[in-house]
Amino acid sequence: QAIDGQVTLPSLLAWLRAEDEMGTGLDIATPSEADSVKLLTVHRAKGLEWNAVFLVGMSEKKFPVDKVRSQWTTGSWVLPAALRGDARDVPQLRGHDKAAIDGLKQAAKDHQAMEELRLGYVAFTRARHELWVSSYQWSPTRQKPLAPSPYQLNVRGAIRQWGAEADAWPDPPEDGAANPLLAEPRSAAWPVTDRTAEHDRRLRAAVLVGDAMADDGGTDPDDLDLVEATTVAQWDDELERLLAEARAERATTLDVPLPTSLSATALARLRDDPERFAAELARPMPRRPSPAARFGTRFHAWVEARFGQQSLLDPDDLPGRGDLGIDDEDDLQELIARFEAGPFADRDPVAVEAPFALVLAGQVVRGRIDAVYAEPGGDHLVVDWKTNRAQTADPLQLSLYRLAWAELMGVPVDRVRAAFHYVRTGDTVEPESLLDRAELARLLR
């Protein structure tokens, strides 16, 4: 799974680098049901069971970890505990003197010990029938040996209570004992070059390719059997991908493909500032939470309920659907009262929050039409509710809604009118000119 937008080797390296730096057990794919050995972090093993489980690396300071994480009182890169989403479950600073800071350190240490104990409980309860617990004394970088983890000592104590002994329990090395893994000297190539082993392999491969190209007696492609031809075809495909990747890395511009579907607001951003819209697609950033948009969505839901429609809104509809300009609950209630006093309060719509998918120049544009009313003579009126204070709505939105409803109903577009209804003032505004299908498609080309 990519973490930087592409499924590539750099993505994998970035994942491994993050895991090495953070060391908290990054999420990986759910283990399959195949009859195979599963290699997981303890975090990922939550809720899963196997007949036999092997817990490795149960050494002191490794599991449980005894190093207390940095606190926000001493590290500017740490989010203050009071601002965390789980603030109720983590230790908080209870004052601003030395005693309070020392108390926070001790509380954080106790909290981490409890978290490690919970994690240990998960690890030791994954086995249905057989549990193996092992530790190690030496690693290639250690100067002093490691003792068994307290958790492993508990396991040994339990086994002894059952009248048995551990399969292996070596005596601790004597003080000053040398690391046996460092007994043999490490070798390195000489002379030292600034080329990596991969670079050297590429140079040797280039020589082989050059020799083959110079050899006029090569195999004719028509003489290859099916297996050989398939292998050569795979080589050609891999070469094409490598060349495409090399060209992309050296390119001075980045082509950003449009998403599979656009909203009406996204199409407006594409029209107004294509460069900025491309930058948002290339490097998307989270949106700031907007209470005004949330109240706007609640207004739309209220209109649906008023006309006896089941709510069609879901959380994914919030960006671009919730109107801005509603300050709080009181403001929302005032808007509702103004709507009930307006011209559409007693008119029954033929559709509310009608979804549509419009294909323009090969691109899908999706959205929802707030309301549609039947007009005399078989015409239709598409209305979009506006809750903002200024009458600054973009006619592009109505152009899309009008065309989408006309094509949904199979009627000429000139039989469909479109208007903004500004709820605060009670004004219904019909733009003088709206874009047709050809003009809308030109925006995407």
NUNU-220738 format. One record per residue (C-alpha): residue number from 0; residue in one letter; x negated, y negated, z. Coordinates in Angstrom, 2 decimals, always signed. Layout:
// NUNU-220738
SITE   nr  rest       xx       yy       zz
SITE  NUM     A        X        Y        Z
...
This chain:
// NUNU-220738
SITE   nr  rest       xx       yy       zz
SITE    0     Q    +0.00    +0.00    +0.00
SITE    1     A    -1.47    -3.29    -1.07
SITE    2     I    -1.97    -6.04    +1.51
SITE    3     D    -3.14    -8.76    -0.87
SITE    4     G    -0.59    -8.37    -3.64
SITE    5     Q    -2.32    -5.76    -5.80
SITE    6     V    -2.97    -2.04    -5.47
SITE    7     T    -6.70    -2.14    -6.12
SITE    8     L    -9.96    -1.03    -4.57
SITE    9     P   -10.45    -4.49    -2.99
SITE   10     S    -7.03    -4.03    -1.36
SITE   11     L    -8.21    -0.80    +0.24
SITE   12     L   -11.47    -2.40    +1.37
SITE   13     A    -9.56    -5.34    +2.86
SITE   14     W    -7.32    -2.90    +4.73
SITE   15     L   -10.31    -0.99    +6.12
SITE   16     R   -12.08    -4.25    +7.03
SITE   17     A    -9.01    -5.49    +8.92
SITE   18     E    -8.69    -2.16   +10.74
SITE   19     D   -12.37    -2.26   +11.66
SITE   20     E   -12.10    -5.83   +12.99
SITE   21     M    -8.72    -5.57   +14.72
SITE   22     G    -8.82    -1.92   +15.75
SITE   23     T    -5.13    -1.76   +16.64
SITE   24     G    -4.05    +1.03   +14.33
SITE   25     L    -2.65    -0.57   +11.20
SITE   26     D    +0.50    +0.94    +9.77
SITE   27     I    +0.01    +3.68    +7.18
SITE   28     A    +2.35    +5.83    +5.15
SITE   29     T    +4.70    +8.24    +6.91
SITE   30     P    +3.16   +11.75    +6.99
SITE   31     S    +4.64   +14.13    +4.47
SITE   32     E    +6.29   +17.44    +5.27
SITE   33     A    +3.62   +19.33    +3.32
SITE   34     D    +1.67   +22.08    +5.11
SITE   35     S    -1.49   +20.08    +5.65
SITE   36     V    -3.64   +18.42    +8.31
SITE   37     K    -2.29   +15.00    +9.27
SITE   38     L    -4.77   +12.30   +10.33
SITE   39     L    -3.01    +9.47   +12.18
SITE   40     T    -3.52    +6.75   +14.72
SITE   41     V    -1.67    +7.23   +17.99
SITE   42     H    +0.54    +4.24   +17.18
SITE   43     R    +1.68    +5.86   +13.94
SITE   44     A    +2.36    +9.20   +15.63
SITE   45     K    +5.20    +7.77   +17.75
SITE   46     G    +8.34    +9.84   +17.42
SITE   47     L    +6.60   +12.70   +15.57
SITE   48     E    +5.68   +16.21   +16.76
SITE   49     W    +3.51   +19.07   +15.55
SITE   50     N    +2.86   +22.61   +16.77
SITE   51     A    -0.83   +21.85   +17.36
SITE   52     V    -2.38   +18.44   +18.04
SITE   53     F    -6.06   +17.51   +18.43
SITE   54     L    -6.94   +14.36   +20.39
SITE   55     V   -10.51   +13.42   +19.58
SITE   56     G   -12.78   +10.75   +21.01
SITE   57     M   -11.38   +10.90   +24.56
SITE   58     S   -14.52    +9.30   +25.99
SITE   59     E   -14.82    +6.61   +28.65
SITE   60     K   -14.26    +3.05   +27.44
SITE   61     K   -12.83    +4.45   +24.20
SITE   62     F    -9.47    +5.84   +25.35
SITE   63     P    -8.31    +4.12   +27.44
SITE   64     V   -10.06    +0.95   +26.27
SITE   65     D   -11.42    -0.95   +29.27
SITE   66     K   -12.37    -4.16   +27.47
SITE   67     V    -9.72    -6.79   +28.24
SITE   68     R    -8.52    -8.74   +25.23
SITE   69     S    -9.31   -12.44   +24.99
SITE   70     Q    -6.85   -14.79   +26.66
SITE   71     W    -5.57   -18.05   +25.26
SITE   72     T    -7.03   -19.90   +28.23
SITE   73     T   -10.55   -19.09   +27.04
SITE   74     G   -10.14   -18.60   +23.27
SITE   75     S    -8.66   -21.25   +20.98
SITE   76     W    -7.86   -18.60   +18.36
SITE   77     V    -5.42   -16.77   +20.67
SITE   78     L    -1.74   -17.72   +20.55
SITE   79     P    -0.58   -19.04   +23.96
SITE   80     A    +1.45   -16.40   +25.76
SITE   81     A    +4.42   -18.72   +26.23
SITE   82     L    +4.78   -19.07   +22.43
SITE   83     R    +4.71   -15.36   +21.65
SITE   84     G    +7.82   -13.53   +20.56
SITE   85     D    +7.33   -11.02   +23.39
SITE   86     A    +6.65   -13.73   +25.98
SITE   87     R    +8.96   -12.03   +28.51
SITE   88     D    +6.84    -8.89   +28.45
SITE   89     V    +3.32   -10.33   +28.74
SITE   90     P    +1.57   -12.04   +31.68
SITE   91     Q    +2.08   -15.79   +31.87
SITE   92     L    -0.01   -18.56   +33.41
SITE   93     R    +1.71   -19.60   +36.68
SITE   94     G    -0.31   -22.71   +37.38
SITE   95     H    -3.26   -24.79   +36.28
SITE   96     D    -5.84   -24.21   +39.00
SITE   97     K    -8.61   -21.62   +39.26
SITE   98     A    -6.48   -19.24   +41.31
SITE   99     A    -3.77   -19.23   +38.63
SITE  100     I    -6.31   -18.59   +35.86
SITE  101     D    -7.91   -15.75   +37.86
SITE  102     G    -4.43   -14.35   +38.49
SITE  103     L    -3.73   -14.41   +34.75
SITE  104     K    -6.94   -12.48   +34.07
SITE  105     Q    -6.04    -9.79   +36.61
SITE  106     A    -2.45    -9.60   +35.38
SITE  107     A    -3.70    -9.24   +31.80
SITE  108     K    -6.04    -6.44   +32.89
SITE  109     D    -3.22    -4.62   +34.70
SITE  110     H    -0.89    -5.16   +31.75
SITE  111     Q    -3.43    -3.74   +29.30
SITE  112     A    -4.03    -0.74   +31.55
SITE  113     M    -0.30    -0.04   +31.54
SITE  114     E    -0.18    -0.43   +27.75
SITE  115     E    -3.07    +2.04   +27.40
SITE  116     L    -1.24    +4.45   +29.72
SITE  117     R    +1.88    +4.23   +27.58
SITE  118     L    -0.23    +4.88   +24.49
SITE  119     G    -1.83    +7.84   +26.25
SITE  120     Y    +1.62    +9.22   +27.05
SITE  121     V    +2.48    +9.08   +23.34
SITE  122     A    -0.78   +10.84   +22.41
SITE  123     F    -0.39   +13.65   +24.96
SITE  124     T    +3.26   +14.42   +24.15
SITE  125     R    +3.01   +14.95   +20.37
SITE  126     A    +2.21   +18.67   +20.66
SITE  127     R    +4.96   +21.30   +20.82
SITE  128     H    +2.74   +24.23   +21.77
SITE  129     E    -1.00   +23.53   +21.59
SITE  130     L    -2.99   +20.45   +22.64
SITE  131     W    -6.76   +20.12   +22.27
SITE  132     V    -8.56   +17.21   +23.94
SITE  133     S   -12.19   +16.50   +23.14
SITE  134     S   -14.75   +13.77   +23.77
SITE  135     Y   -18.33   +13.02   +22.78
SITE  136     Q   -21.44   +11.93   +24.67
SITE  137     W   -23.57   +10.42   +21.90
SITE  138     S   -23.09    +8.39   +18.75
SITE  139     P   -25.79    +7.30   +16.27
SITE  140     T   -25.91    +3.82   +17.80
SITE  141     R   -25.78    +4.54   +21.54
SITE  142     Q   -28.71    +4.32   +23.90
SITE  143     K   -26.78    +5.72   +26.90
SITE  144     P   -24.39    +8.70   +26.93
SITE  145     L   -20.64    +8.42   +27.40
SITE  146     A   -18.76   +10.24   +30.13
SITE  147     P   -15.35   +11.88   +29.59
SITE  148     S   -12.28    +9.67   +29.63
SITE  149     P   -10.19    +9.54   +32.84
SITE  150     Y    -7.39   +11.05   +30.77
SITE  151     Q    -9.58   +14.01   +29.83
SITE  152     L   -10.58   +14.45   +33.47
SITE  153     N    -6.87   +14.66   +34.32
SITE  154     V    -6.48   +17.38   +31.69
SITE  155     R    -9.37   +19.35   +33.17
SITE  156     G    -7.85   +19.02   +36.62
SITE  157     A    -4.51   +20.33   +35.38
SITE  158     I    -6.19   +23.31   +33.68
SITE  159     R    -8.00   +24.18   +36.91
SITE  160     Q    -4.70   +24.07   +38.81
SITE  161     W    -3.44   +26.68   +36.38
SITE  162     G    -6.41   +28.91   +37.22
SITE  163     A    -8.34   +28.39   +33.99
SITE  164     E   -11.36   +26.46   +32.77
SITE  165     A   -12.04   +24.19   +29.82
SITE  166     D   -13.43   +25.89   +26.72
SITE  167     A   -16.53   +23.71   +26.93
SITE  168     W   -17.69   +21.18   +29.50
SITE  169     P   -21.38   +20.28   +29.16
SITE  170     D   -23.29   +18.77   +32.05
SITE  171     P   -23.93   +15.02   +31.77
SITE  172     P   -27.39   +14.15   +30.39
SITE  173     E   -30.02   +13.13   +32.90
SITE  174     D   -30.75    +9.46   +33.49
SITE  175     G   -33.02    +8.11   +30.80
SITE  176     A   -32.28   +10.97   +28.38
SITE  177     A   -32.96   +10.13   +24.73
SITE  178     N   -30.18   +10.14   +22.18
SITE  179     P   -30.66   +13.42   +20.23
SITE  180     L   -29.07   +11.83   +17.16
SITE  181     L   -32.00    +9.39   +17.02
SITE  182     A   -34.69   +12.06   +17.38
SITE  183     E   -35.26   +12.38   +13.62
SITE  184     P   -36.59    +9.26   +11.89
SITE  185     R   -34.26    +7.58    +9.41
SITE  186     S   -35.46    +7.43    +5.83
SITE  187     A   -34.96    +4.64    +3.31
SITE  188     A   -35.86    +4.17    -0.33
SITE  189     W   -39.03    +2.28    -1.18
SITE  190     P   -39.69    -0.13    -2.75
SITE  191     V   -36.65    -2.04    -1.63
SITE  192     T   -34.57    -3.64    -4.40
SITE  193     D   -31.60    -5.94    -4.30
SITE  194     R   -29.61    -3.45    -6.38
SITE  195     T   -27.01    -1.22    -4.79
SITE  196     A   -26.76    +2.50    -5.47
SITE  197     E   -23.67    +1.80    -7.58
SITE  198     H   -25.67    -0.68    -9.67
SITE  199     D   -28.37    +1.94   -10.29
SITE  200     R   -25.75    +4.51   -11.34
SITE  201     R   -24.32    +2.03   -13.82
SITE  202     L   -27.75    +1.41   -15.31
SITE  203     R   -28.33    +5.15   -15.73
SITE  204     A   -24.86    +5.52   -17.27
SITE  205     A   -25.65    +2.71   -19.71
SITE  206     V   -28.79    +4.55   -20.83
SITE  207     L   -26.79    +7.74   -21.39
SITE  208     V   -24.19    +5.85   -23.42
SITE  209     G   -26.89    +4.16   -25.48
SITE  210     D   -28.56    +7.50   -26.22
SITE  211     A   -25.23    +9.02   -27.25
SITE  212     M   -24.46    +6.09   -29.55
SITE  213     A   -27.88    +6.44   -31.19
SITE  214     D   -27.29   +10.13   -31.82
SITE  215     D   -25.66   +10.49   -35.24
SITE  216     G   -24.88   +14.13   -34.63
SITE  217     G   -22.08   +13.50   -32.12
SITE  218     T   -18.90   +15.51   -31.98
SITE  219     D   -16.15   +14.52   -34.40
SITE  220     P   -12.98   +13.58   -32.45
SITE  221     D   -11.00   +15.90   -34.74
SITE  222     D   -13.11   +18.86   -33.54
SITE  223     L   -12.14   +18.44   -29.86
SITE  224     D    -9.80   +20.97   -28.30
SITE  225     L    -6.72   +19.91   -26.33
SITE  226     V    -8.47   +19.74   -22.94
SITE  227     E   -11.44   +17.78   -24.30
SITE  228     A    -9.19   +15.39   -26.21
SITE  229     T    -7.14   +14.75   -23.06
SITE  230     T   -10.30   +14.03   -21.06
SITE  231     V   -11.59   +11.60   -23.71
SITE  232     A    -8.20    +9.87   -23.77
SITE  233     Q    -8.38    +9.42   -19.99
SITE  234     W   -11.85    +7.90   -20.38
SITE  235     D   -10.51    +5.47   -22.98
SITE  236     D    -7.64    +4.44   -20.69
SITE  237     E   -10.01    +3.88   -17.78
SITE  238     L   -12.35    +1.83   -19.96
SITE  239     E    -9.47    -0.35   -21.12
SITE  240     R    -8.43    -0.98   -17.52
SITE  241     L   -12.01    -1.82   -16.51
SITE  242     L   -12.36    -4.22   -19.43
SITE  243     A    -9.00    -5.85   -18.63
SITE  244     E   -10.04    -6.25   -15.00
SITE  245     A   -13.40    -7.76   -16.01
SITE  246     R   -11.67   -10.23   -18.35
SITE  247     A    -9.21   -11.20   -15.63
SITE  248     E   -12.01   -11.81   -13.12
SITE  249     R   -13.84   -14.10   -15.55
SITE  250     A   -10.73   -15.96   -16.69
SITE  251     T   -10.46   -19.61   -15.71
SITE  252     T    -6.65   -19.48   -15.56
SITE  253     L    -4.28   -17.12   -13.77
SITE  254     D    -1.13   -15.96   -15.54
SITE  255     V    +1.64   -15.51   -12.98
SITE  256     P    +4.57   -13.37   -14.14
SITE  257     L    +8.05   -14.51   -13.23
SITE  258     P    +9.90   -12.34   -10.69
SITE  259     T   +12.51    -9.90   -11.94
SITE  260     S   +15.26   -12.37   -11.06
SITE  261     L   +15.48   -16.08   -10.26
SITE  262     S   +17.92   -18.04    -8.16
SITE  263     A   +19.43   -21.32    -9.28
SITE  264     T   +17.16   -23.26    -6.91
SITE  265     A   +14.12   -21.34    -8.18
SITE  266     L   +15.01   -22.25   -11.77
SITE  267     A   +15.22   -25.90   -10.72
SITE  268     R   +11.76   -25.73    -9.13
SITE  269     L   +10.42   -24.10   -12.31
SITE  270     R   +11.86   -26.94   -14.39
SITE  271     D   +10.62   -29.76   -12.12
SITE  272     D    +7.09   -28.54   -11.35
SITE  273     P    +5.94   -25.38   -13.17
SITE  274     E    +2.41   -25.60   -11.74
SITE  275     R    +3.60   -25.74    -8.14
SITE  276     F    +6.16   -22.99    -8.77
SITE  277     A    +3.41   -20.77   -10.21
SITE  278     A    +1.24   -21.50    -7.17
SITE  279     E    +4.10   -20.45    -4.86
SITE  280     L    +4.46   -17.18    -6.78
SITE  281     A    +0.71   -16.52    -6.78
SITE  282     R    +0.35   -17.22    -3.06
SITE  283     P    +3.75   -17.08    -1.35
SITE  284     M    +3.99   -18.62    +2.10
SITE  285     P    +6.66   -18.02    +4.75
SITE  286     R    +9.44   -20.56    +4.91
SITE  287     R    +9.90   -22.71    +7.99
SITE  288     P   +13.05   -21.70    +9.94
SITE  289     S   +15.83   -24.18    +9.22
SITE  290     P   +18.72   -24.62   +11.70
SITE  291     A   +20.39   -26.89    +9.14
SITE  292     A   +20.36   -24.12    +6.55
SITE  293     R   +21.75   -21.70    +9.15
SITE  294     F   +24.68   -24.05    +9.89
SITE  295     G   +25.17   -24.46    +6.14
SITE  296     T   +25.51   -20.73    +5.74
SITE  297     R   +28.00   -20.66    +8.60
SITE  298     F   +30.08   -23.29    +6.77
SITE  299     H   +30.19   -21.14    +3.62
SITE  300     A   +31.19   -18.13    +5.71
SITE  301     W   +33.98   -20.18    +7.32
SITE  302     V   +35.34   -21.16    +3.88
SITE  303     E   +35.37   -17.49    +2.88
SITE  304     A   +37.26   -16.53    +6.01
SITE  305     R   +39.76   -19.38    +5.52
SITE  306     F   +40.80   -18.03    +2.15
SITE  307     G   +41.04   -14.47    +3.43
SITE  308     Q   +37.85   -13.23    +1.82
SITE  309     Q   +35.47   -10.77    +3.44
SITE  310     S   +32.11   -12.37    +4.09
SITE  311     L   +29.69   -11.65    +1.28
SITE  312     L   +26.73   -13.43    +2.84
SITE  313     D   +23.78   -11.49    +4.19
SITE  314     P   +20.41   -12.66    +5.55
SITE  315     D   +18.80   -12.36    +2.11
SITE  316     D   +21.18   -15.03    +0.80
SITE  317     L   +20.02   -17.70    +3.26
SITE  318     P   +17.17   -19.28    +1.23
SITE  319     G   +18.84   -21.48    -1.36
SITE  320     R   +22.37   -20.68    -0.19
SITE  321     G   +22.57   -22.57    +3.09
SITE  322     D   +23.17   -26.26    +2.49
SITE  323     L   +21.05   -28.72    +4.41
SITE  324     G   +22.36   -31.67    +6.37
SITE  325     I   +24.35   -30.03    +9.17
SITE  326     D   +22.77   -31.07   +12.43
SITE  327     D   +24.43   -28.95   +15.10
SITE  328     E   +27.61   -27.16   +16.18
SITE  329     D   +29.52   -30.43   +16.64
SITE  330     D   +28.55   -31.59   +13.16
SITE  331     L   +29.68   -28.24   +11.75
SITE  332     Q   +33.08   -28.58   +13.41
SITE  333     E   +33.44   -32.13   +12.03
SITE  334     L   +32.71   -30.86    +8.52
SITE  335     I   +35.32   -28.15    +8.90
SITE  336     A   +37.87   -30.78    +9.94
SITE  337     R   +36.96   -32.93    +6.93
SITE  338     F   +37.35   -29.95    +4.58
SITE  339     E   +40.80   -29.21    +6.00
SITE  340     A   +41.77   -32.81    +5.30
SITE  341     G   +40.38   -32.71    +1.76
SITE  342     P   +41.97   -31.84    -1.61
SITE  343     F   +40.94   -28.17    -1.61
SITE  344     A   +42.27   -27.27    +1.83
SITE  345     D   +45.61   -25.92    +0.52
SITE  346     R   +44.54   -24.78    -2.95
SITE  347     D   +44.15   -21.04    -3.34
SITE  348     P   +40.99   -20.14    -5.28
SITE  349     V   +40.90   -17.26    -7.73
SITE  350     A   +37.39   -16.36    -6.51
SITE  351     V   +35.21   -17.21    -3.52
SITE  352     E   +31.44   -16.62    -3.34
SITE  353     A   +31.61   -14.87    -6.71
SITE  354     P   +28.26   -13.20    -7.51
SITE  355     F   +26.81   -13.31   -11.01
SITE  356     A   +23.75   -12.20   -12.96
SITE  357     L   +23.02   -14.26   -16.06
SITE  358     V   +20.39   -13.25   -18.62
SITE  359     L   +18.61   -16.25   -20.17
SITE  360     A   +15.70   -15.78   -22.57
SITE  361     G   +15.19   -12.27   -21.19
SITE  362     Q   +15.12   -13.51   -17.59
SITE  363     V   +17.78   -12.61   -15.01
SITE  364     V   +19.20   -15.55   -13.02
SITE  365     R   +21.32   -14.59   -10.02
SITE  366     G   +23.55   -16.58    -7.74
SITE  367     R   +26.95   -17.01    -6.11
SITE  368     I   +29.69   -19.44    -7.13
SITE  369     D   +31.27   -21.09    -4.08
SITE  370     A   +34.82   -21.20    -5.46
SITE  371     V   +36.76   -21.05    -8.73
SITE  372     Y   +40.27   -22.51    -9.22
SITE  373     A   +42.83   -22.01   -11.96
SITE  374     E   +43.68   -25.19   -13.89
SITE  375     P   +46.69   -26.00   -16.07
SITE  376     G   +46.58   -24.56   -19.58
SITE  377     G   +44.42   -21.60   -18.60
SITE  378     D   +41.30   -23.63   -17.84
SITE  379     H   +39.00   -22.93   -14.88
SITE  380     L   +37.38   -25.23   -12.32
SITE  381     V   +34.09   -24.13   -10.75
SITE  382     V   +33.39   -25.91    -7.46
SITE  383     D   +30.24   -26.00    -5.38
SITE  384     W   +30.58   -27.26    -1.78
SITE  385     K   +27.99   -29.83    -0.72
SITE  386     T   +27.50   -30.68    +2.95
SITE  387     N   +24.61   -33.15    +2.64
SITE  388     R   +25.16   -36.85    +3.21
SITE  389     A   +23.80   -38.19    -0.11
SITE  390     Q   +25.35   -37.28    -3.46
SITE  391     T   +22.11   -36.00    -4.97
SITE  392     A   +23.07   -32.48    -6.10
SITE  393     D   +21.34   -31.13    -9.21
SITE  394     P   +23.70   -30.63   -12.22
SITE  395     L   +21.53   -27.69   -13.32
SITE  396     Q   +23.26   -25.62   -10.64
SITE  397     L   +26.69   -26.35   -12.12
SITE  398     S   +25.40   -25.65   -15.65
SITE  399     L   +24.46   -22.14   -14.55
SITE  400     Y   +27.71   -21.58   -12.66
SITE  401     R   +29.86   -22.81   -15.54
SITE  402     L   +28.13   -20.61   -18.12
SITE  403     A   +28.11   -17.58   -15.80
SITE  404     W   +31.85   -17.84   -15.06
SITE  405     A   +32.72   -18.40   -18.72
SITE  406     E   +30.84   -15.26   -19.73
SITE  407     L   +32.25   -13.26   -16.81
SITE  408     M   +35.80   -14.17   -17.88
SITE  409     G   +35.09   -13.99   -21.62
SITE  410     V   +36.37   -17.52   -22.27
SITE  411     P   +34.73   -20.39   -24.17
SITE  412     V   +32.44   -22.49   -22.00
SITE  413     D   +34.42   -25.65   -22.82
SITE  414     R   +37.42   -24.11   -21.00
SITE  415     V   +35.44   -24.16   -17.75
SITE  416     R   +34.94   -27.39   -15.80
SITE  417     A   +32.39   -27.69   -12.99
SITE  418     A   +32.19   -30.09   -10.07
SITE  419     F   +30.46   -30.76    -6.77
SITE  420     H   +32.75   -31.40    -3.81
SITE  421     Y   +31.03   -33.47    -1.13
SITE  422     V   +32.79   -32.36    +2.04
SITE  423     R   +31.72   -35.32    +4.19
SITE  424     T   +33.27   -37.94    +1.91
SITE  425     G   +35.94   -35.85    +0.20
SITE  426     D   +34.58   -36.87    -3.22
SITE  427     T   +34.74   -34.40    -6.12
SITE  428     V   +32.10   -35.29    -8.74
SITE  429     E   +31.99   -33.83   -12.26
SITE  430     P   +28.67   -34.51   -14.05
SITE  431     E   +29.14   -36.09   -17.46
SITE  432     S   +27.07   -33.55   -19.36
SITE  433     L   +25.99   -30.01   -18.50
SITE  434     L   +23.43   -27.80   -20.25
SITE  435     D   +24.62   -25.06   -22.59
SITE  436     R   +23.10   -21.58   -22.96
SITE  437     A   +20.47   -22.66   -25.50
SITE  438     E   +19.31   -25.57   -23.34
SITE  439     L   +19.12   -23.39   -20.23
SITE  440     A   +17.15   -20.74   -22.08
SITE  441     R   +14.72   -23.44   -23.26
SITE  442     L   +13.80   -24.14   -19.62
SITE  443     L   +12.53   -20.56   -19.26
SITE  444     R   +10.61   -20.54   -22.52
